[in-house]
Amino acid sequence: MIDGQLYQSEGSSVTPITASIEDNILVIRFKNEDQCVSDSGLGIDESYTVVNTSLVSGESAEPLRFQQSEVNAKSKLGNLPREITLPNDRLLVCAPSPLLNQWLDGGAGSRISQMETKKPWLVASVLLVPLLLYVIFVQGMPWAAVKFADQIPDSIKTLASQHTLSALDYSMLEPSTLPNLQREQLMMGFNAVVEQVSEPGFENNIRVHFRDSELIGPNAFALPDGTIVFTDDLVTLVDGNQALLDAILLHEIGHVAQNHSMQMVAESLFATLAISYFFGDLSGAIESFMGIGSSVVQNQYSQKHEWQADNFAISKLKLMHRDPADFAEVMRKLSLETDQQGAENSWFQSHPSTKARIENAESAAYND
């Protein structure tokens, strides 16, 4: 006999029972124990649980019998009680029993249970699970994100970019205050760069805009459809130096050419879904208290994209017979600016080390 409790679909009362497997049928018998019974048939057991000591209305004293197809049970978890859903939404909670486990889970459940208790399988799981997660997060999701991003139509990219720029114009960007003549001269230089590096069908996608912003300071960013925004502060930081701004432009074109924006959307989605699937509610605690989680995974992808855009810019500067040291110089100026702003500036949090990026560009210049 297996001791258990039967929870009715309505109310909070609990009926003590014993269960057994007879002729491959689950048989439930009600206990006849001395309880402190009130007029309503409810009592209090030793654990201060409301106990139904009278039979439920319409329930006879005859045992209840259920075929295996009539019940639904959660998977066995260690030595925790088994929870079995019966017809009419009643819940049976029983102490674990080999016979009951075999009846509920069959051979497959028995084999899984045995594997859970075998030391070699436990050791293997400790070693293989981290390896599996590494393969999924580091290899699988970036590959899937690239494939997914390549399937997004240009019309969606254009719509997303227009809405993003409108939202930024509303929230943190202001019209540029640079003199019209300076903007026109910079645009002439940018157009010349775009013509030199563009592939067939790509040259018309790049559109440069200037904006002023006290919130983001010296910065430039690219949107999926080829829209590239330079802030006035960035132009001022480099004293309007066309060569340095061209190097930044090539970096942003690298993001557009390699579809990084859409890949980041896909990678963020996949990372969030994967963490939620593998860790469940734990991901929230990890994110809040340990500083890791989906944001860390996404930052790793972002750093990879920055390296790719850096190398794109450096390779194009070489093809144009320009000096890759221009990119190193503008990164050095940005680095000094962010150092002055202090640790609260988070512009580089999702970017690789600025020092490493400068060294990479300088190495390319020296080896040219």
N, C-alpha and C positions, 0 to 999 in steps of 0.2 A: 504494500500500500504506500501511496505517495501523498503526503500531507499538502494541502493547498488551500487557497481562498478563492471564492467565486464572487466576482463583482458584477452587479446587475447593471443593465444599460441605463437605468434611471435611478437616481438617488445615490447616496454615498455609503450604503450599508454593505457589509461583507459577510458572506456565509462560509463558515469553515466546512471543508469537504475532505474526502480522501479520493484519490484517483488510482486507477489501475488499467492495465492493458489486458483485455480478455478476448481471445479469438480475433486479434488484430483490430479491436474496437476499444476506444477510450470510454471507460466507465467511470462516472462520477457519482459518489455516494455522499449524502449529507450526514454530518456528524450529529450525534445526540449527546451533547455535553451539557453539564450544569452551568448555566449562565444566570447572571442577574437580569431577569426578564421584566421588562415593563409592559404595560398594557399594549403598547404598540408593537411588541415583539422585538424591541431593540435592547441591546445590552452593551456593556463596556468590557472588553477583554483586558488582559494584563498589560498590553501595549497601548492602552487607552484608545483603541480603534473602535468605532461604532460597529457592532456586530449584529447581524440579523439572525436571531435565534429561532424565529418562526419562519416557516417556509414562505417563499414569495407567493403573492396572491395567484392562485391558479396552479401552483407547483405542487405536485404530489410528492410523497415520500419515496417513490420509486426512483431507482438510479437513473441518471441521464446517460445516454449512449450516443456516441458520435463516430461516424466513419472518418477516416483520415482526410477524405475529400471535403468534409464539412468544416474543418478547422483550418486556421492559419496561424503559424507561429513565427516569432522573430528568431533570427539565427542565434545559436548557442554562443554565449560569451563567458568563458571561464566557468566558474561555479556559481554564477548569478542565477536567481530563479528564472524559470522559463515562463514566458508570457504567451498565452494561447488565446486567440480570439475565437469565440464560439458563435453559432448562429444567434440572431437577435441582438448582436453587438454586446454580448456578455464577455467578460474577460476572466480567464482562469489563470491564476498565478500559482505555480507548483515548484517545490524544491527540485533541483536537478536530479535526474535519475538516468542511469545508462539505458534502461529499458525504454523510458519515455523519450530520451534523446534519439534512440534508434528508431522508434516508431515515428517521431516527428521528422527527422532529418534523413532517414534512410542510410544507405552505405556511404554516400558522398559526405553527408554531415559527419558520420563517424570517422571517416578518413581525415577530414579537415580538423576535427577535434583532436585526433591523435597527433597530427602534424603540429598543432599548437602547443602540445606538451612535450615534444621531442626537442632536445637540446640542439642537435645539428640543424634542424629547421629554424629554430630561433636565431642561432648564430648566422645562418644564411640570410635570414630576413634582415638582420641588423646591417649586414654588408651590402645586400642587393638593393634594399629600398633606397638608401641615399644615392646609389649608382643610377637607379631608375629615375629618381627625381632630377639628377644632374643631366641625364640624357634628355629628359622631357623639357626642362627649362632652358638648358644651354644649347641643345642641338635641335630638338623637335619644334619648339615654339617659334624660334626665329625663322626656320625653314618654312613652317606653315604660314607665318605672317607674311613672308615675301610672296608666297604663292597667292595668298588671299588678297594682298594689296594690289597685285598685278591684275586682278580680275575686276577691280573697282572702275567703273566707267568714268570718263573725263567729265561728264555732266555732273556726277556726284561730287567730284573733286572741286569743280567750279562753284557749285552751290554751297558746299561746306566752307570754302575759302571766303566767299562773299559774306556769309553769315558771320564767320569768325572775325573778319576785318571790321564789319559793322559793329560787332559787339565790342571790339577793342577800341574803335573810334568813340564809342559811347562811354566806355568805362575808364580808359587810361591813356588814350592817345589824343593829341590835339593837332590842329593844322600846323604845318611846318612854318617856322619863322625865318628860315634861311632866305637870303636875297634871291630874287627870281633869276638873276644872271648867274649866280653860283650854282643854282639847281640845274639850269640849262647846260652849263658847262660840264657838270658832273654827269648828266644824262648822256651827253655826247660821248664821253669816255666810256660809260657803261654800255651804250649801244655798240660801240666798237668792240668791246670785250665779248659781248654776247654773239656778235657776228663771227668772231674768230673761233669760238669754242662750241658753237651750236652744231648739232647734227641735223640732218634733213627732217623738217617737220617740228623741230624743237625751238627754233629761234623765235617764233612768234609767241611762245608761252611765257617768256620772262618779261615782267612788268615791274619796274622799280617805283616805289613811292617813298616820300619823305614825310616824317611825322615828328612832332615834338612831344616829349613825355618826361615829366619829373619823376614818375614812378619807376620806370625801367632804366633810365639813364642811357649811357652809351651802349647801344645794342643794335642788332640787325637780326631779322628772322624771315623765314620763307614759309609760305603757305602751299598747300598741295598743288594748286593750279599754276604755280610759277610766279605768284605775286611775292615780291621781296620788299621789305620795309626797312629803311635806314632811319635811325633817330637823328635829330639835329645834334644831340650831344656826342654821338659817335663821329659825325663830320667835324665837329669842333675839336674833339679829342686828338684827331690826327691832323689838325690845322688844314683841313680840306685837301690833304695830299691824295691826288688821284690814284697813284700807284698803290698806296696802302688800302684805299677803299675798293680798288679793283680786286685786291687779294681777298677781302671779305666777301665781295660779290661772288667770286668764284667758289668760295666755301658754301655760300647759300645756294648757288646753282647746283652744287654737288648734292645738297639735300633734295632738291627738286628732281634732278636727273635720276637719283637712286630711290625716289619714291619713299623717303624716310618718314614723312608725316603719316601717310596711310599705314606704313608698317608699324609705326608706334601705336596707332589706334588699335590695330590688330593684336600687337604684342601685349598691350595693356589689357585688352579684353581677354585674351587667352591666359595671361598670367593670373588675372583675378579669378577666372573660372577654375583654373587648375588649383590654385591655393585654396579656394573654397571647397573644391571637391576632395582634396587630400587632407585638409586640416579642419574643415568645417568651421564652427564658431571660433576655434582657436586662432584663426587668422586675425580676427579683430584684436584679441589680446596681444598677439605678436606685434601687430602694427602699432598698438598704443603704448605698450610697455617695454618692448625690446628694440623698437626702432627698425625692425626688419619686416618683410612681407612683400606685398605686391609692389610697393613703391621702390624698394631696393632692386627687385628684379627689373623693373622698368628702367631704373637708372643705369643698370648695366647695359641694357639694350641701347639707351641714349648715348652712353659713352662710346659704344661700338659705332654708332652712326656718326658721331663727331669725328672719330678717327677716319672713317671713310670719306667724309666731306673734306677733312684736312688734306688727305692724300689726293683727292680729286683736284683740289685747288692747286696743290704743289705741282702735280703732273701737268695741269693746264698752263701754269706759269712757265714751266720749262718749254712746253710746246710753242708758246708765244714768245720765247726767248726773253722772258722776264726773270727777275731774280726772286727765287723762293724766300730769300731773306726778308722780302717785303711782308710776307705773312708772319714771319717770326717777329718782325718789328711791331706790327699792329697788335699781335697777341701780348707783347711785352707792355705796350701802352695800356691795354685793357687790364693786364695784371696789376700794374701800378695803381690804376684807378680803383679797382675792386679792393686792393689792400687799404687804400685810404678810406674806403667806405666802411671797413670793419667787417667783423665776422658775421654780422646779421645779414649781409648781402648774400643771397642764395643763387646768384646767377650761374655760378660754376658748379653747383652741387650735382647736377646731372651730366657734367662734362668731365673729360679726363683732366689730369694734372696739367695746369698751364705750363709749368716748367717742362714737362715731357713734350708738350706740343711745340714749344719754342725750339727745343733741342731737335725734334724731328724735322722741322722746317730748316733749321740751320745746317743740319747734316745733309739734307738734300741740296742746299745751296753749295756747300763745300765739295760735294761729290759730283757736282754738275760738270 
